[in-house]
Amino acid sequence: MSSDNNHHDHPEENFIQKYIFSVDHKVIGIQYGITSLLFLLFGFSLMAIMRWQLAYPGTEIPIVGFIFGEGGVLASEQYNSLGAMHGTIMIFLGIVPLAVGAFGNYLVPLQIGAIDMAFPKLNAASYWTYFVGGVIMISSFFMPEGAARSGWTSYPPLSIFENGQTIWLISMIFLITSSLLGSMNIIVTIVQLRAPGLTWMRLPIFVWAQFVTSFLLVLAFPPLEAAAVMQLMDRVASTSFFLPSGLVMSGEIVDVAGSGSPLLWQHLFWFLAHPEVYVLILPALGIVGEILANNTRKPIWGFKSIVYSMVFLGFVSFIVWAHHMFFDRHGTSYERIFSDYYDDNFNTFSCNFNFLFSISLGRINKV
């Protein structure tokens, strides 16, 4: 009777429920991993095509040359599309979902003693929002306008008039939403579901890396999502958030609704894109730390200083974004304020120094 009741309470899941629309954090982590690796392979292929064209200009691209029209040679518009899509896919569809979505989902609950993520259904929604955003991004290659070709930074006013950018913006809205859902889930999971006695300074270094990374995503992505919506409105609803008055195009003054600022997009974009650098780096540092601790058979030397460096790294990354903005004619004092010297050098040195000390003081496992 007892076994019958248990079977009734927990019916056996079919393949689709268990492996496709699962809410288990490990399955979702594997889904993120496989999907992001496929996108990375596709993004790498775009780069390889561009490199072939640069190495052998005017010659037919092998295997896939027929896709690009007569002669199998990239036109300038196609080259621009491949460059823009390569950068977008490698970062927003590849590395970030792999580092946070795959490794974070799979390992964080296991390392803190939790049964699952705090919000399993939200976790599944995060993956499927990412998947839909990726499909939309790839589908832009088959649209009449073609894929985006304004660079992965999508700088206006070029991006507002150039073909292919509408689908890019819609996809980015999905991808950003996915990252927000996933990162909020990781934060709540670490704060609320730690095993009894697992205090903050007993957390594994990888969990700390995911914790800081998730805060970076939660704080930095909303401005870019708002900017993407505004740029989309500039394209389809004739607004002028990023279109300045007096803009001349093909010898004629463009009639715009108001006086927008292209510089505003740069600020909103790089407010995300500079912390994004550390979204890519911090999970990797956490992985390296775990590997070193395991193979040296000792805790990481200077564990607390690494944690403080990670937190400080995340904080400072939000106040130095403007050093990426090469075309806004800011002065040297402005540049000094937004320099990333302290951000990069001090914190990177601290982590590397501690890792090297861990190796020198530990016993390397040869097995």
C-alpha positions in Angstrom: 0.0 0.0 0.0 2.8 2.4 0.9 4.7 1.8 -2.4 1.4 2.2 -4.3 0.8 5.6 -2.6 4.4 6.7 -3.3 4.0 5.7 -7.0 0.7 7.6 -7.2 2.2 10.8 -5.6 5.2 10.7 -7.9 4.2 9.4 -11.3 7.0 8.3 -13.6 8.1 11.1 -16.0 8.3 10.4 -19.7 11.3 11.4 -21.8 10.0 14.8 -22.7 9.1 15.7 -19.1 12.4 14.4 -17.8 14.9 15.7 -20.3 13.2 18.4 -22.4 10.9 20.4 -20.1 12.6 19.3 -16.9 12.8 21.5 -13.8 15.8 19.6 -12.3 18.8 21.9 -12.0 21.2 19.3 -13.3 19.2 18.6 -16.5 18.8 22.3 -17.1 22.5 22.8 -16.5 23.2 20.2 -19.2 20.7 21.8 -21.5 22.5 25.1 -21.1 25.8 23.5 -21.7 24.9 21.6 -24.9 23.0 24.6 -26.4 25.7 27.1 -25.6 28.5 24.8 -27.0 26.5 24.5 -30.2 26.2 28.3 -30.4 29.9 28.6 -29.7 30.6 26.3 -32.6 28.4 28.3 -34.9 30.0 31.6 -33.8 33.5 30.1 -34.3 32.4 29.0 -37.8 31.5 32.6 -38.6 34.9 33.8 -37.5 36.6 31.1 -39.5 34.8 32.2 -42.6 35.8 35.8 -42.1 39.4 34.8 -41.5 39.5 32.7 -44.7 38.2 35.6 -46.7 40.9 37.9 -45.2 43.6 35.3 -45.8 42.6 34.5 -49.3 40.7 37.5 -50.7 38.7 37.0 -53.8 38.8 33.2 -53.6 35.9 31.0 -53.1 35.2 29.9 -49.5 35.5 26.1 -49.3 32.5 23.9 -48.4 30.0 26.7 -47.6 30.9 29.2 -50.3 27.7 28.5 -52.3 25.7 30.1 -49.4 27.2 33.6 -50.2 26.1 33.8 -53.8 27.9 33.8 -57.1 31.7 33.1 -56.8 31.4 32.0 -53.1 33.0 35.3 -51.9 31.8 37.4 -49.1 30.2 40.7 -50.0 31.0 43.7 -47.8 27.5 43.5 -46.2 27.8 39.8 -45.6 31.2 40.4 -43.9 29.7 43.0 -41.6 26.9 40.6 -40.7 29.3 37.8 -39.9 31.3 40.2 -37.7 28.3 41.5 -35.8 26.8 38.1 -35.3 30.1 36.4 -34.3 30.6 38.9 -31.5 27.0 38.7 -30.3 26.7 34.9 -30.5 30.1 34.2 -28.7 29.2 36.5 -25.8 25.5 36.4 -25.3 24.7 33.0 -26.7 27.9 31.1 -25.8 30.2 32.1 -23.0 27.7 33.7 -20.5 25.2 30.8 -20.7 28.0 28.3 -20.5 29.7 29.9 -17.5 26.6 30.9 -15.5 23.7 28.8 -17.0 25.5 25.5 -17.3 28.2 25.5 -14.6 26.1 27.6 -12.2 22.9 25.6 -12.5 24.6 22.3 -12.2 27.1 22.9 -9.4 25.8 25.7 -7.1 23.0 23.6 -5.5 25.3 20.6 -5.1 28.0 22.7 -3.5 25.8 24.4 -1.0 23.8 21.3 0.0 20.5 22.3 -1.7 18.1 19.9 -3.3 17.5 22.2 -6.2 17.4 25.8 -7.2 15.1 28.1 -5.2 12.7 28.5 -8.1 12.9 25.4 -10.3 10.1 26.5 -12.8 11.7 29.9 -13.1 15.0 28.1 -13.8 13.3 26.2 -16.7 11.8 29.5 -17.9 15.2 31.0 -17.9 16.6 28.3 -20.2 13.7 28.4 -22.6 13.7 32.1 -22.8 17.4 31.9 -23.7 16.7 29.1 -26.3 13.9 31.2 -28.0 16.2 34.3 -28.0 18.9 32.2 -29.7 16.6 30.8 -32.3 15.4 34.3 -33.1 19.0 35.5 -33.4 20.0 32.7 -35.8 16.7 33.1 -37.8 17.8 36.6 -38.8 20.2 35.0 -41.3 17.1 33.9 -43.2 15.2 37.1 -43.0 14.7 39.3 -46.2 16.8 42.1 -44.6 19.5 39.6 -43.5 21.3 39.5 -40.1 22.4 42.5 -38.2 25.5 44.3 -39.5 26.0 47.2 -37.2 28.6 45.4 -35.0 27.9 43.6 -31.7 27.8 47.0 -30.0 24.9 48.2 -32.3 25.9 51.8 -32.2 23.3 54.4 -33.3 22.5 56.1 -35.6 23.9 53.5 -37.9 22.1 50.7 -36.2 18.8 52.5 -36.5 19.0 52.8 -40.3 20.9 49.6 -41.1 19.1 46.4 -42.2 18.7 43.4 -39.9 18.9 45.2 -36.6 15.2 44.7 -35.6 15.5 41.0 -35.1 18.8 41.4 -33.3 17.1 43.8 -30.8 14.1 41.4 -30.2 16.5 38.5 -29.6 18.6 40.6 -27.2 15.4 41.4 -25.1 14.8 37.6 -24.8 18.5 36.9 -23.9 18.7 39.6 -21.3 15.4 38.5 -19.7 16.8 35.0 -19.5 20.0 36.1 -17.8 18.0 38.2 -15.3 15.8 35.2 -14.4 18.7 32.9 -14.0 20.9 35.2 -12.0 18.2 36.2 -9.5 17.5 32.5 -9.0 21.2 31.8 -8.2 21.3 34.7 -5.7 18.2 33.5 -3.8 19.4 29.9 -3.9 22.8 30.8 -2.3 21.3 33.2 0.3 18.3 31.0 1.3 19.2 27.3 0.7 22.7 26.9 2.2 23.1 23.8 4.3 23.1 24.5 8.1 26.5 25.6 9.3 27.6 26.7 5.8 28.5 30.3 6.7 29.5 32.8 4.1 33.3 32.2 4.5 32.8 28.5 4.2 31.2 28.7 0.8 33.3 27.2 -2.0 35.2 29.7 -4.1 33.1 28.7 -7.2 29.9 29.6 -5.3 31.3 33.0 -4.4 32.3 33.6 -8.1 28.7 32.7 -9.2 27.2 34.9 -6.4 29.2 38.0 -7.5 28.6 37.3 -11.2 24.9 37.0 -10.6 24.8 40.4 -8.9 26.7 41.9 -11.9 24.1 40.5 -14.3 21.1 41.7 -12.1 22.5 45.2 -11.8 24.0 45.7 -15.3 21.5 44.0 -17.7 18.3 46.1 -17.0 19.8 49.3 -18.4 20.8 47.5 -21.6 17.3 45.9 -21.9 15.7 49.3 -21.5 18.1 50.6 -24.2 17.3 47.8 -26.5 13.6 48.6 -26.2 14.3 52.3 -26.9 16.4 51.5 -29.9 13.7 49.1 -31.2 11.2 51.9 -30.8 13.5 54.2 -32.8 13.4 51.7 -35.6 9.7 50.7 -35.7 7.8 53.5 -34.0 9.7 56.6 -35.2 10.9 57.7 -31.8 14.2 59.4 -31.4 15.8 58.3 -28.2 19.2 57.9 -29.9 18.6 60.0 -33.1 20.0 63.6 -32.9 18.3 66.5 -34.6 20.1 67.8 -37.8 21.3 64.3 -38.8 22.3 64.2 -42.4 22.0 60.9 -44.4 22.7 60.6 -48.1 22.9 64.4 -48.4 19.5 65.0 -46.8 18.5 66.0 -43.3 16.7 63.2 -41.5 13.3 64.1 -40.1 13.3 62.9 -36.5 10.7 63.3 -33.7 13.0 65.0 -31.2 16.6 65.5 -30.3 18.0 62.2 -29.0 21.6 61.3 -28.1 23.6 58.5 -29.7 26.0 58.9 -26.7 23.2 57.7 -24.4 23.3 54.3 -26.1 27.0 54.0 -25.5 26.7 54.7 -21.8 23.8 52.2 -21.4 25.6 49.6 -23.5 29.0 49.8 -21.8 27.4 50.0 -18.3 26.6 46.4 -19.0 29.4 45.5 -21.4 32.3 46.3 -19.0 30.9 44.3 -16.1 30.2 41.7 -18.7 34.0 41.2 -19.0 34.0 40.0 -15.4 30.9 38.0 -15.9 33.1 36.0 -18.3 36.2 35.9 -16.0 34.8 35.3 -12.5 33.2 31.9 -13.1 36.5 30.8 -14.7 38.4 32.0 -11.7 36.1 30.0 -9.5 36.6 26.9 -11.6 40.4 27.3 -11.5 40.2 27.8 -7.7 38.2 24.6 -7.2 40.6 22.6 -9.4 43.7 23.9 -7.5 42.1 23.2 -4.1 41.3 19.6 -5.2 44.6 18.8 -6.8 46.8 20.4 -4.2 44.9 18.7 -1.4 44.8 22.0 0.5 42.4 24.9 0.9 43.1 27.9 -1.4 45.7 30.1 0.3 44.3 33.5 1.2 40.7 32.4 0.6 39.2 35.5 2.2 41.4 37.9 0.2 40.2 36.2 -3.0 36.6 36.7 -2.0 37.1 40.3 -1.1 39.0 40.8 -4.4 36.0 39.3 -6.3 33.5 41.5 -4.5 35.7 44.6 -5.0 36.2 43.6 -8.7 32.5 43.5 -9.2 31.9 46.9 -7.5 34.6 48.7 -9.4 33.6 47.3 -12.7 30.4 49.4 -12.5 32.3 52.8 -12.3 34.8 52.5 -15.1 32.7 51.7 -18.2 33.4 54.9 -20.1 37.0 54.0 -21.0 35.5 51.9 -23.8 33.9 55.0 -25.4 36.7 56.1 -27.7 34.6 58.5 -29.8 33.0 60.8 -27.2 36.0 63.3 -27.0 36.2 63.2 -23.2 39.3 64.8 -21.6 42.2 63.3 -19.7 40.7 63.9 -16.3 37.5 62.2 -17.3 39.6 59.3 -18.6 41.5 59.0 -15.3 38.2 58.7 -13.4 37.0 55.9 -15.6 40.3 54.1 -15.9 40.2 50.4 -15.1 43.7 50.3 -13.7 42.6 49.5 -10.1 39.9 47.2 -11.3 42.1 45.0 -13.4 45.6 45.0 -11.9 45.0 44.9 -8.2 42.3 42.3 -8.1 43.8 40.1 -10.9 47.2 40.2 -9.1 45.6 39.2 -5.8 43.8 36.2 -7.3 46.8 35.0 -9.3 49.2 35.5 -6.4 47.0 33.4 -4.1 46.6 30.7 -6.7 50.4 30.5 -7.2 50.9 30.3 -3.5 48.4 27.5 -3.2 50.3 25.5 -5.8 53.7 26.2 -4.1 52.4 25.2 -0.6 50.3 22.3 -1.7 51.0 18.8 -2.8 50.1 18.3 -6.4 48.0 15.2 -7.1 49.6 13.3 -9.9 46.6 11.0 -10.4 
